[in-house]
Each structure stands twice: as C-alpha cells, then as structure tokens.
C-alpha cells in the first residue's frame, strides 16, 4: 500500500558499513522520518542489496516508506515501496508500468515546471524540486526558487518535495512555500543527535500544518 508522503524525507549518506547505516537510519525513523530513500553511489551491487534489504526491513517495521534512488531494477529486486528517478535515470512511464500502481514513483523536476507536467502525466506519485538552497551534496546543482511550490500546487494534485541545502533553520520557509516534505541528508545524518534533528524537521512540518 502507498504511504502518505509528508514531513521528513530522509536520504541516506554513503556509508560502507551496513550496521552503522542501519543505526543512523533507525535514529532518523525514531525522530519521525516518514520516508527513507536509499542512495549510495559508491557501493557495489552486493553491498547495495545487503544495505537495501536491511533498510527495507527497518522501514517496514517503522511504518515508513522505503524508496530507492535512481535504480528501478534495484528497487524491484528489493521489493521497495518505490523508486525516485532523475531526468537521466530512465523512462517514467516504463517505471510506472513495471512498478504497478501500488508503489511510489518520484520524479526530479529541478527548477522546471515542464518536467513536473511530464512527471504528472507519466504517473508520478510525487514531484521533487531543487536544489532550493546551496547543497554540500550537489554544489553545482541548479537552484529552484521557492515560488515553484505555489505554482506546482496550483497545477498538480500531487505531493511536492523540496531538496537541497535544507536545514532546521530554513525548513520553515520551505514548508511555508508549499512543500509537503523536505528531503534531507546532511542536516539529519551529520547532526550530533540524529534523532533530535529528525524530530525537529517533523515538528516544523506539524507546526506548518496547524497554521494552514
């Protein structure tokens, strides 16, 4: 079953040790992360399968959605709740067919509303815009203005995810702009207290919903 996508969307860091990665993600889930995206650009296929299986089980136990970044074949092999694809990571319509209707398909739209239109038409379940701020993970990424979220909400009846340089300090303006979820790596997994940081994002989202 598809899970509601809102609040903290935690993206995993590149961590070669599965036990450490599982421990960190467990803390993020304790803090209220509703989605975990597995992203490891440096791991071997064997390690991706090992880590993915461990995280899928962890997310299942926590009631959170488990998403795989950029790799439909891996998502299917792991039995993940969905996959997130960038513009160069495969055809969205094909991914929709192969995933079926019960799993999540996310589409990166960068700063382009026309990519959101294409994603919505192809059957994406959520649309991601960014980088909304300067990002350590992708320092050269195109910047997406916060005004995109209001426009996207007017045009698409889909959850919107903001990504790129999001911190506890700037997340309130991202939620206020119309993002349903914030995708975060560094501000959660490099925090001194991962669970507390995750809980902070969760609390900010809840506060924004109460103001609506």
N, CA, C and O of each residue as an XYZ file, in Angstrom:
848
protein
N       0.840     -1.204      0.000
C       0.000      0.000      0.000
C       0.877      1.256      0.000
O       1.919      1.304      0.653
N       0.434      2.265     -0.742
C       1.176      3.522     -0.758
C       0.998      4.252      0.568
O      -0.089      4.274      1.146
N       2.085      4.844      1.030
C       2.045      5.615      2.263
C       2.008      7.099      1.946
O       2.506      7.534      0.907
N       1.417      7.871      2.842
C       1.349      9.311      2.641
C       2.748      9.906      2.736
O       3.517      9.569      3.637
N       3.068     10.786      1.808
C       4.399     11.372      1.751
C       4.335     12.794      2.282
O       3.779     13.682      1.636
N       4.907     13.006      3.466
C       4.890     14.334      4.084
C       5.919     14.381      5.200
O       6.307     13.355      5.760
N       6.355     15.608      5.513
C       7.282     15.780      6.620
C       8.722     15.564      6.216
O       9.200     16.167      5.255
N       9.421     14.702      6.947
C      10.835     14.450      6.696
C      11.025     13.260      5.764
O      10.571     12.148      6.035
N      11.707     13.529      4.666
C      12.078     12.526      3.665
C      13.595     12.390      3.786
O      14.339     13.194      3.224
N      14.049     11.385      4.511
C      15.471     11.227      4.816
C      16.182     10.464      3.700
O      15.744      9.385      3.301
N      17.282     11.030      3.201
C      18.088     10.384      2.167
C      19.391      9.909      2.789
O      20.089     10.680      3.448
N      19.714      8.649      2.580
C      20.862      8.061      3.268
C      22.190      8.616      2.760
O      22.319      8.953      1.583
N      23.166      8.708      3.643
C      24.530      9.079      3.251
C      25.248      7.868      2.674
O      24.805      6.735      2.865
N      26.349      8.094      1.971
C      27.191      6.993      1.508
C      27.934      6.419      2.720
O      28.874      7.030      3.228
N      27.511      5.264      3.164
C      28.101      4.638      4.349
C      28.402      3.179      4.015
O      27.477      2.397      3.795
N      29.692      2.796      3.974
C      30.032      1.429      3.579
C      29.661      0.359      4.598
O      29.483     -0.806      4.241
N      29.544      0.750      5.862
C      29.214     -0.248      6.890
C      27.713     -0.305      7.118
O      27.087      0.670      7.534
N      27.158     -1.466      6.835
C      25.708     -1.624      6.933
C      25.206     -1.424      8.355
O      24.144     -0.834      8.553
N      25.944     -1.902      9.344
C      25.488     -1.764     10.727
C      25.410     -0.299     11.132
O      24.480      0.109     11.829
N      26.392      0.498     10.694
C      26.371      1.926     11.012
C      25.216      2.616     10.300
O      24.516      3.435     10.894
N      25.015      2.283      9.019
C      23.930      2.878      8.256
C      22.572      2.556      8.875
O      21.723      3.437      9.016
N      22.375      1.315      9.238
C      21.102      0.901      9.853
C      20.883      1.646     11.172
O      19.768      2.070     11.478
N      21.952      1.800     11.942
C      21.832      2.532     13.203
C      21.427      3.975     12.987
O      20.574      4.498     13.703
N      22.035      4.622     12.002
C      21.707      6.020     11.719
C      20.272      6.167     11.211
O      19.541      7.056     11.646
N      19.880      5.295     10.297
C      18.523      5.379      9.765
C      17.495      5.070     10.851
O      16.419      5.666     10.883
N      17.828      4.151     11.726
C      16.934      3.861     12.846
C      16.678      5.089     13.703
O      15.558      5.303     14.165
N      17.710      5.895     13.918
C      17.559      7.127     14.693
C      16.691      8.138     13.950
O      15.870      8.820     14.564
N      16.868      8.239     12.626
C      16.035      9.152     11.838
C      14.572      8.734     11.883
O      13.680      9.578     11.959
N      14.332      7.437     11.837
C      12.954      6.932     11.931
C      12.373      7.211     13.317
O      11.197      7.547     13.452
N      13.206      7.068     14.337
C      12.742      7.377     15.690
C      12.321      8.843     15.788
O      11.401      9.185     16.530
N      13.006      9.707     15.029
C      12.660     11.120     15.021
C      11.472     11.469     14.139
O      11.063     12.629     14.085
N      10.919     10.495     13.455
C       9.682     10.742     12.724
C       9.786     10.768     11.215
O       8.821     11.148     10.552
N      10.919     10.379     10.639
C      11.025     10.347      9.187
C       9.920      9.471      8.612
O       9.727      8.338      9.055
N       9.199      9.991      7.633
C       8.101      9.221      7.032
C       8.552      8.461      5.800
O       7.887      7.521      5.363
N       9.689      8.871      5.236
C      10.240      8.239      4.040
C      11.756      8.130      4.213
O      12.399      9.040      4.736
N      12.307      7.019      3.772
C      13.755      6.853      3.689
C      14.101      6.485      2.256
O      13.581      5.515      1.705
N      14.985      7.275      1.662
C      15.470      6.956      0.324
C      16.886      6.400      0.437
O      17.775      7.031      1.008
N      17.076      5.212     -0.117
C      18.413      4.619     -0.122
C      19.183      5.151     -1.316
O      18.799      4.951     -2.468
N      20.285      5.836     -1.011
C      21.138      6.434     -2.042
C      22.580      6.148     -1.681
O      23.094      6.671     -0.692
N      23.233      5.323     -2.476
C      24.657      5.064     -2.270
C      25.303      4.903     -3.639
O      25.190      3.851     -4.268
N      25.971      5.938     -4.091
C      26.547      5.971     -5.428
C      27.853      5.197     -5.530
O      28.320      4.924     -6.636
N      28.448      4.840     -4.404
C      29.767      4.218     -4.421
C      29.741      2.727     -4.097
O      30.755      2.050     -4.267
N      28.621      2.205     -3.641
C      28.556      0.811     -3.198
C      28.520     -0.163     -4.372
O      28.003      0.155     -5.442
N      29.072     -1.342     -4.159
C      28.943     -2.431     -5.122
C      27.493     -2.919     -5.117
O      26.726     -2.590     -4.212
N      27.124     -3.707     -6.137
C      25.768     -4.237     -6.172
C      25.507     -5.125     -4.964
O      24.418     -5.092     -4.390
N      26.489     -5.909     -4.581
C      26.345     -6.786     -3.421
C      26.043     -5.977     -2.162
O      25.172     -6.342     -1.373
N      26.775     -4.873     -1.981
C      26.550     -4.037     -0.804
C      25.213     -3.322     -0.890
O      24.521     -3.182      0.118
N      24.841     -2.870     -2.075
C      23.531     -2.230     -2.237
C      22.407     -3.179     -1.841
O      21.451     -2.776     -1.178
N      22.523     -4.429     -2.246
C      21.493     -5.412     -1.890
C      21.473     -5.671     -0.389
O      20.408     -5.755      0.223
N      22.650     -5.795      0.192
C      22.740     -6.018      1.638
C      22.133     -4.858      2.412
O      21.308     -5.059      3.303
N      22.545     -3.643      2.066
C      22.044     -2.472      2.778
C      20.570     -2.243      2.495
O      19.800     -1.913      3.397
N      20.180     -2.420      1.242
C      18.790     -2.202      0.880
C      17.843     -3.141      1.609
O      16.783     -2.721      2.073
N      18.217     -4.393      1.710
C      17.357     -5.359      2.418
C      17.225     -4.997      3.893
O      16.143     -5.081      4.472
N      18.342     -4.593      4.488
C      18.310     -4.221      5.905
C      17.441     -2.986      6.132
O      16.664     -2.933      7.085
N      17.575     -2.002      5.255
C      16.787     -0.774      5.414
C      15.313     -1.003      5.100
O      14.439     -0.419      5.741
N      15.041     -1.845      4.124
C      13.640     -2.140      3.803
C      12.932     -2.748      5.010
O      11.802     -2.376      5.325
N      13.597     -3.680      5.680
C      13.012     -4.309      6.864
C      12.828     -3.297      7.990
O      11.817     -3.312      8.693
N      13.811     -2.423      8.151
C      13.741     -1.395      9.199
C      12.570     -0.445      8.954
O      11.812     -0.130      9.872
N      12.430      0.005      7.717
C      11.338      0.922      7.383
C       9.976      0.243      7.521
O       9.010      0.853      7.979
N       9.915     -1.010      7.123
C       8.659     -1.746      7.233
C       8.214     -1.824      8.685
O       7.038     -1.637      8.995
N       9.152     -2.099      9.562
C       8.829     -2.198     10.985
C       8.383     -0.860     11.557
O       7.572     -0.810     12.482
N       8.926      0.242     10.995
C       8.599      1.579     11.498
C       7.382      2.184     10.814
O       6.904      3.239     11.231
N       6.877      1.542      9.780
C       5.737      2.084      9.053
C       6.095      3.235      8.140
O       5.245      4.061      7.805
N       7.372      3.291      7.732
C       7.829      4.349      6.836
C       8.015      3.783      5.428
O       8.223      2.582      5.260
N       7.939      4.643      4.432
C       8.141      4.222      3.054
C       9.628      4.087      2.766
O      10.430      4.917      3.193
N       9.989      3.039      2.042
C      11.377      2.803      1.644
C      11.491      2.982      0.132
O      10.889      2.237     -0.641
N      12.274      3.984     -0.277
C      12.431      4.356     -1.678
C      13.875      4.133     -2.106
O      14.800      4.354     -1.324
N      14.069      3.698     -3.340
C      15.419      3.540     -3.896
C      15.683      4.668     -4.884
O      14.826      5.013     -5.699
N      16.864      5.229     -4.799
C      17.254      6.335     -5.664
C      17.786      5.839     -7.002
O      18.705      5.021     -7.043
N      17.216      6.328     -8.086
C      17.805      6.227     -9.436
C      17.912      4.832    -10.031
O      18.483      4.692    -11.112
N      17.398      3.801     -9.391
C      17.669      2.441     -9.858
C      16.403      1.588     -9.751
O      16.123      0.995     -8.709
N      15.648      1.539    -10.847
C      14.390      0.788    -10.845
C      14.622     -0.692    -10.624
O      13.877     -1.327     -9.878
N      15.645     -1.257    -11.261
C      15.911     -2.688    -11.117
C      16.215     -3.050     -9.666
O      15.749     -4.075     -9.168
N      16.995     -2.212     -8.990
C      17.305     -2.463     -7.583
C      16.051     -2.348     -6.728
O      15.823     -3.169     -5.840
N      15.245     -1.341     -6.991
C      14.001     -1.165     -6.233
C      13.107     -2.390     -6.357
O      12.531     -2.845     -5.369
N      12.991     -2.925     -7.568
C      12.149     -4.096     -7.785
C      12.732     -5.324     -7.100
O      11.998     -6.116     -6.509
N      14.049     -5.483     -7.176
C      14.689     -6.642     -6.556
C      14.549     -6.617     -5.044
O      14.418     -7.661     -4.406
N      14.577     -5.413     -4.473
C      14.458     -5.278     -3.018
C      13.010     -5.308     -2.539
O      12.754     -5.407     -1.339
N      12.067     -5.225     -3.469
C      10.673     -5.124     -3.054
C      10.398     -3.808     -2.353
O       9.581     -3.742     -1.434
N      11.090     -2.749     -2.795
C      10.956     -1.432     -2.171
C       9.556     -0.868     -2.375
O       8.799     -1.326     -3.231
N       9.233      0.134     -1.568
C       7.935      0.799     -1.703
C       7.893      1.716     -2.916
O       6.824      2.196     -3.295
N       9.058      1.964     -3.533
C       9.060      2.807     -4.712
C      10.458      3.157     -5.162
O      11.450      2.678     -4.612
N      10.514      4.011     -6.184
C      11.781      4.455     -6.749
C      11.684      5.936     -7.058
O      10.613      6.452     -7.378
N      12.822      6.612     -6.958
C      12.886      8.022     -7.339
C      13.838      8.146     -8.518
O      14.976      7.680     -8.458
N      13.367      8.778     -9.596
C      14.157      8.880    -10.813
C      14.440     10.330    -11.187
O      13.556     11.186    -11.154
N      15.698     10.580    -11.544
C      16.081     11.861    -12.110
C      15.809     11.872    -13.600
O      15.350     10.878    -14.163
N      16.090     12.990    -14.231
C      15.777     13.149    -15.649
C      16.532     12.161    -16.529
O      16.064     11.818    -17.615
N      17.689     11.703    -16.074
C      18.515     10.799    -16.882
C      18.533      9.373    -16.352
O      19.413      8.591    -16.710
N      17.577      9.030    -15.509
C      17.605      7.732    -14.827
C      16.587      6.725    -15.339
O      16.338      5.704    -14.699
N      16.000      7.014    -16.490
C      15.047      6.057    -17.042
C      13.710      6.703    -17.344
O      13.409      7.803    -16.879
N      12.916      5.998    -18.130
C      11.621      6.496    -18.578
C      10.578      6.350    -17.470
O      10.393      5.262    -16.925
N       9.911      7.428    -17.147
C       8.930      7.397    -16.060
C       7.739      6.513    -16.388
O       7.234      5.807    -15.515
N       7.289      6.541    -17.620
C       6.138      5.715    -17.987
C       6.467      4.226    -17.880
O       5.646      3.432    -17.421
N       7.668      3.860    -18.306
C       8.088      2.464    -18.163
C       8.198      2.087    -16.693
O       7.779      1.002    -16.291
N       8.762      2.986    -15.894
C       8.871      2.726    -14.455
C       7.489      2.551    -13.833
O       7.291      1.681    -12.984
N       6.538      3.375    -14.254
C       5.172      3.259    -13.724
C       4.581      1.887    -14.046
O       3.952      1.255    -13.198
N       4.790      1.441    -15.274
C       4.264      0.129    -15.673
C       4.908     -0.988    -14.861
O       4.223     -1.895    -14.390
N       6.209     -0.921    -14.700
C       6.913     -2.004    -14.004
C       6.665     -1.996    -12.500
O       6.657     -3.051    -11.866
N       6.466     -0.832    -11.939
C       6.182     -0.737    -10.505
C       4.763     -1.180    -10.177
O       4.498     -1.676     -9.082
N       3.843     -0.997    -11.140
C       2.433     -1.176    -10.831
C       1.898      0.071    -10.149
O       2.599      1.077    -10.040
N       0.671      0.005     -9.698
C       0.033      1.179     -9.114
C       0.169      1.268     -7.592
O      -0.192      2.282     -6.994
N       0.686      0.216     -6.972
C       0.726      0.192     -5.509
C       2.032      0.693     -4.915
O       2.167      0.786     -3.695
N       3.006      1.022     -5.784
C       4.273      1.516     -5.274
C       4.524      2.936     -5.766
O       3.952      3.375     -6.764
N       5.381      3.637     -5.053
C       5.599      5.070     -5.288
C       6.606      5.327     -6.403
O       7.630      4.652     -6.506
N       6.298      6.304     -7.221
C       7.212      6.771     -8.252
C       7.427      8.265     -8.056
O       6.487      9.055     -8.137
N       8.674      8.643     -7.798
C       9.018     10.045     -7.628
C       9.823     10.543     -8.804
O      10.596      9.795     -9.403
N       9.639     11.820     -9.138
C      10.314     12.407    -10.286
C      11.041     13.676     -9.888
O      10.461     14.553     -9.247
N      12.310     13.780    -10.264
C      13.067     15.016    -10.066
C      12.673     16.021    -11.139
O      12.689     15.709    -12.330
N      12.321     17.226    -10.713
C      11.883     18.270    -11.653
C      12.829     19.463    -11.659
O      12.662     20.380    -12.463
N      13.817     19.461    -10.775
C      14.841     20.508    -10.723
C      14.165     21.878    -10.562
O      13.489     22.114     -9.561
N      14.339     22.775    -11.531
C      13.676     24.085    -11.455
C      12.690     24.260    -12.604
O      12.372     25.385    -12.988
N      12.205     23.140    -13.154
C      11.438     23.195    -14.400
C      10.017     22.660    -14.223
O       9.812     21.476    -13.957
N       9.059     23.540    -14.374
C       7.653     23.154    -14.226
C       7.236     22.204    -15.336
O       6.321     21.402    -15.149
N       7.905     22.283    -16.516
C       7.537     21.378    -17.608
C       7.926     19.937    -17.288
O       7.272     19.005    -17.758
N       8.984     19.739    -16.494
C       9.327     18.388    -16.062
C       8.292     17.868    -15.068
O       8.002     16.672    -15.043
N       7.746     18.745    -14.263
C       6.674     18.354    -13.356
C       5.437     17.941    -14.140
O       4.773     16.963    -13.797
N       5.133     18.685    -15.187
C       3.995     18.347    -16.052
C       4.190     16.963    -16.669
O       3.273     16.142    -16.682
N       5.398     16.715    -17.181
C       5.689     15.418    -17.784
C       5.619     14.302    -16.744
O       5.109     13.217    -17.025
N       6.132     14.570    -15.546
C       6.092     13.577    -14.483
C       4.670     13.238    -14.076
O       4.330     12.070    -13.891
N       3.843     14.261    -13.936
C       2.447     14.035    -13.568
C       1.730     13.216    -14.636
O       0.965     12.306    -14.316
N       1.974     13.534    -15.895
C       1.336     12.803    -16.987
C       1.810     11.360    -17.071
O       1.063     10.474    -17.485
N       3.065     11.130    -16.672
C       3.621      9.778    -16.722
C       3.183      8.915    -15.537
O       3.440      7.711    -15.516
N       2.523      9.526    -14.556
C       2.025      8.759    -13.422
C       2.847      8.848    -12.161
O       2.730      7.989    -11.287
N       3.688      9.882    -12.043
C       4.463     10.060    -10.808
C       3.531     10.293     -9.621
O       2.462     10.889     -9.758
N       3.954      9.815     -8.466
C       3.171      9.990     -7.234
C       3.583     11.228     -6.462
O       2.817     11.730     -5.639
N       4.793     11.729     -6.720
C       5.220     12.980     -6.106
C       6.262     13.626     -7.007
O       6.895     12.969     -7.833
N       6.422     14.945     -6.824
C       7.329     15.737     -7.645
C       8.341     16.426     -6.740
O       7.972     17.015     -5.724
N       9.611     16.353     -7.109
C      10.677     16.946     -6.297
C      11.323     18.114     -7.028
O      11.671     18.009     -8.205
N      11.479     19.228     -6.319
C      12.125     20.423     -6.878
C      13.367     20.764     -6.061
O      13.380     20.609     -4.840
N      14.396     21.223     -6.738
C      15.603     21.643     -6.050
C      16.803     21.518     -6.972
O      16.768     20.886     -8.028
N      17.858     22.153     -6.510
C      18.213     22.476     -5.147
C      17.625     23.842     -4.726
O      17.833     24.856     -5.392
N      16.892     23.833     -3.613
C      16.279     25.083     -3.174
C      17.294     26.005     -2.490
O      17.121     27.224     -2.481
N      18.346     25.422     -1.921
C      19.446     26.193     -1.347
C      20.756     25.568     -1.827
O      20.750     24.507     -2.450
N      21.852     26.217     -1.541
C      23.157     25.662     -1.884
C      23.355     24.343     -1.142
O      23.120     24.256      0.063
N      23.788     23.326     -1.871
C      23.870     21.982     -1.306
C      25.309     21.483     -1.255
O      26.055     21.607     -2.226
N      25.688     20.922     -0.118
C      27.007     20.314      0.027
C      27.097     19.050     -0.815
O      28.142     18.764     -1.399
N      26.000     18.288     -0.880
C      25.988     17.032     -1.625
C      26.127     17.267     -3.117
O      26.847     16.539     -3.800
N      25.429     18.298     -3.633
C      25.496     18.628     -5.059
C      25.737     20.128     -5.205
O      24.806     20.879     -5.499
N      26.969     20.567     -5.004
C      27.268     22.012     -5.002
C      26.988     22.697     -6.337
O      26.748     23.904     -6.363
N      27.012     21.965     -7.430
C      26.775     22.575     -8.736
C      25.355     22.454     -9.218
O      25.058     22.791    -10.364
N      24.458     21.974     -8.355
C      23.071     21.744     -8.774
C      22.369     23.052     -9.105
O      22.646     24.094     -8.512
N      21.452     22.973    -10.068
C      20.643     24.129    -10.434
C      19.783     24.542     -9.243
O      19.316     23.691     -8.485
N      19.576     25.839     -9.079
C      18.776     26.341     -7.963
C      17.323     26.509     -8.385
O      17.034     27.005     -9.474
N      16.424     26.093     -7.519
C      14.986     26.175     -7.778
C      14.363     27.180     -6.814
O      14.511     27.026     -5.602
N      13.669     28.206     -7.314
C      13.059     29.196     -6.433
C      11.888     28.612     -5.644
O      11.170     27.741     -6.134
N      11.707     29.097     -4.434
C      10.611     28.615     -3.605
C       9.242     28.903     -4.224
O       8.260     28.236     -3.901
N       9.181     29.890     -5.108
C       7.908     30.221     -5.768
C       7.387     29.070     -6.622
O       6.199     29.024     -6.939
N       8.259     28.149     -6.994
C       7.838     26.998     -7.792
C       6.794     26.152     -7.070
O       5.925     25.556     -7.707
N       6.880     26.100     -5.739
C       5.980     25.225     -4.999
C       4.536     25.712     -5.056
O       3.616     24.902     -5.171
N       4.330     27.004     -4.977
C       2.975     27.537     -5.093
C       2.420     27.274     -6.485
O       1.263     26.882     -6.635
N       3.246     27.488     -7.498
C       2.793     27.237     -8.867
C       2.473     25.761     -9.079
O       1.464     25.416     -9.695
N       3.343     24.892     -8.561
C       3.113     23.456     -8.724
C       1.856     23.004     -7.994
O       1.130     22.146     -8.497
N       1.586     23.562     -6.823
C       0.365     23.207     -6.103
C      -0.875     23.634     -6.871
O      -1.901     22.956     -6.820
N      -0.789     24.743     -7.574
C      -1.937     25.180     -8.370
C      -2.191     24.247     -9.550
O      -3.331     24.082     -9.985
N      -1.128     23.641    -10.064
C      -1.242     22.874    -11.294
C      -1.362     21.367    -11.098
O      -1.920     20.671    -11.947
N      -0.840     20.860     -9.984
C      -0.796     19.406     -9.812
C      -1.336     19.006     -8.446
O      -1.008     19.623     -7.432
N      -2.150     17.986     -8.429
C      -2.693     17.470     -7.168
C      -1.800     16.345     -6.655
O      -2.255     15.225     -6.424
N      -0.522     16.669     -6.483
C       0.459     15.683     -6.047
C       1.311     16.266     -4.924
O       1.504     17.480     -4.871
N       1.828     15.419     -4.020
C       2.753     15.908     -3.000
C       4.015     16.476     -3.644
O       4.493     15.979     -4.664
N       4.541     17.533     -3.020
C       5.736     18.199     -3.526
C       6.862     18.070     -2.509
O       6.671     18.302     -1.315
N       8.043     17.695     -3.008
C       9.210     17.505     -2.148
C      10.261     18.548     -2.499
O      10.558     18.769     -3.673
N      10.820     19.184     -1.481
C      11.925     20.129     -1.665
C      13.219     19.443     -1.284
O      13.271     18.691     -0.311
N      14.268     19.705     -2.057
C      15.562     19.090     -1.782
C      16.680     20.101     -2.021
O      16.563     20.985     -2.870
N      17.759     19.957     -1.265
C      18.943     20.763     -1.495
C      19.218     21.800     -0.439
O      18.555     22.836     -0.396
N      20.193     21.536      0.420
C      20.641     22.518      1.394
C      19.646     22.853      2.482
O      19.735     23.921      3.087
N      18.701     21.967      2.747
C      17.652     22.265      3.726
C      18.151     21.947      5.139
O      18.713     20.883      5.400
N      17.925     22.903      6.032
C      18.347     22.783      7.431
C      17.155     23.085      8.332
O      16.092     23.494      7.865
N      17.351     22.877      9.621
C      16.293     23.231     10.574
C      16.016     24.733     10.563
O      14.911     25.168     10.888
N      17.017     25.515     10.191
C      16.856     26.964     10.179
C      16.037     27.451      8.983
O      15.240     28.380      9.118
N      16.226     26.830      7.813
C      15.492     27.317      6.637
C      14.278     26.474      6.269
O      13.505     26.862      5.393
N      14.096     25.334      6.916
C      12.949     24.479      6.604
C      11.600     25.171      6.789
O      10.692     24.907      6.001
N      11.414     26.057      7.802
C      10.105     26.692      7.938
C       9.668     27.443      6.684
O       8.493     27.394      6.319
N      10.593     28.137      6.016
C      10.200     28.870      4.816
C       9.915     27.927      3.660
O       9.141     28.265      2.764
N      10.531     26.742      3.665
C      10.263     25.757      2.617
C       8.857     25.177      2.788
O       8.107     25.059      1.819
N       8.512     24.822      4.008
C       7.156     24.336      4.264
C       6.127     25.436      3.987
O       5.069     25.171      3.416
N       6.435     26.653      4.388
C       5.513     27.773      4.168
C       5.291     28.043      2.683
O       4.220     28.489      2.273
N       6.332     27.764      1.878
C       6.228     27.980      0.436
C       5.326     26.955     -0.242
O       4.880     27.167     -1.370
N       5.055     25.835      0.449
C       4.151     24.838     -0.117
C       4.710     23.444     -0.249
O       4.021     22.557     -0.753
N       5.944     23.218      0.189
C       6.491     21.863      0.130
C       5.773     20.973      1.142
O       5.538     21.373      2.282
N       5.430     19.770      0.713
C       4.796     18.802      1.615
C       5.833     18.020      2.408
O       5.556     17.545      3.510
N       7.032     17.888      1.840
C       8.107     17.154      2.509
C       9.438     17.798      2.159
O       9.587     18.436      1.116
N      10.406     17.615      3.056
C      11.765     18.098      2.793
C      12.693     16.901      2.755
O      12.716     16.088      3.679
N      13.467     16.799      1.664
C      14.433     15.719      1.506
C      15.776     16.194      2.040
O      16.313     17.203      1.581
N      16.315     15.466      3.011
C      17.487     15.934      3.747
C      18.503     14.803      3.900
O      18.143     13.662      4.191
N      19.765     15.137      3.699
C      20.856     14.210      4.012
C      21.674     14.773      5.179
O      21.595     14.278      6.304
N      22.458     15.814      4.892
C      23.459     16.307      5.848
C      22.861     16.783      7.163
O      23.371     16.451      8.233
N      21.783     17.557      7.094
C      21.238     18.165      8.313
C      20.652     17.130      9.265
O      20.406     17.435     10.431
N      20.427     15.919      8.785
C      19.984     14.831      9.658
C      21.165     13.933     10.009
O      21.472     13.743     11.186
N      21.824     13.382      9.000
C      22.800     12.320      9.253
C      24.164     12.819      9.689
O      24.982     12.030     10.162
N      24.428     14.102      9.542
C      25.674     14.658     10.070
C      25.438     15.428     11.367
O      26.358     16.048     11.900
N      24.229     15.389     11.864
C      23.916     16.064     13.124
C      24.500     15.291     14.301
O      24.667     14.073     14.237
N      24.805     16.006     15.362
C      25.320     15.353     16.556
C      24.301     14.410     17.174
O      24.660     13.391     17.763
N      23.027     14.757     17.035
C      21.932     13.930     17.545
C      20.952     13.732     16.393
O      20.098     14.580     16.138
N      21.085     12.605     15.703
C      20.280     12.349     14.504
C      18.798     12.318     14.826
O      17.997     12.913     14.105
N      18.424     11.638     15.890
C      17.004     11.533     16.240
C      16.414     12.903     16.561
O      15.286     13.203     16.168
N      17.167     13.729     17.269
C      16.677     15.063     17.633
C      16.529     15.940     16.395
O      15.563     16.693     16.278
N      17.478     15.845     15.475
C      17.378     16.621     14.248
C      16.165     16.188     13.433
O      15.406     17.027     12.948
N      15.983     14.886     13.283
C      14.824     14.377     12.554
C      13.524     14.826     13.216
O      12.570     15.208     12.538
N      13.498     14.775     14.528
C      12.303     15.210     15.257
C      12.045     16.694     15.049
O      10.894     17.127     15.019
N      13.116     17.479     14.905
C      12.963     18.903     14.646
C      12.266     19.162     13.318
O      11.370     20.003     13.241
N      12.671     18.446     12.269
C      12.006     18.592     10.970
C      10.549     18.143     11.048
O       9.659     18.783     10.488
N      10.322     17.043     11.745
C       8.957     16.539     11.901
C       8.078     17.563     12.612
O       6.933     17.790     12.221
N       8.618     18.169     13.645
C       7.873     19.171     14.418
C       7.587     20.406     13.569
O       6.486     20.952     13.641
N       8.542     20.854     12.775
C       8.331     22.018     11.915
C       7.214     21.763     10.907
O       6.401     22.647     10.633
N       7.180     20.560     10.361
C       6.106     20.220      9.420
C       4.748     20.227     10.117
O       3.768     20.739      9.576
N       4.696     19.660     11.311
C       3.439     19.634     12.053
C       2.969     21.046     12.395
O       1.775     21.338     12.335
N       3.899     21.913     12.750
C       3.547     23.302     13.066
C       2.998     24.022     11.845
O       2.051     24.801     11.955
N       3.582     23.767     10.691
C       3.093     24.396      9.463
C       1.693     23.903      9.127
O       0.848     24.688      8.697
N       1.440     22.630      9.316
C       0.101     22.095      9.035
C      -0.941     22.723      9.956
O      -2.069     22.973      9.530
N      -0.581     22.979     11.201
C      -1.513     23.581     12.141
C      -1.849     25.022     11.751
O      -2.919     25.527     12.092
N      -0.935     25.682     11.038
C      -1.161     27.078     10.634
C      -1.986     27.189      9.355
O      -2.449     28.275      9.006
N      -2.169     26.090      8.666
C      -2.891     26.131      7.387
C      -4.398     26.214      7.585
O      -5.147     26.256      6.609
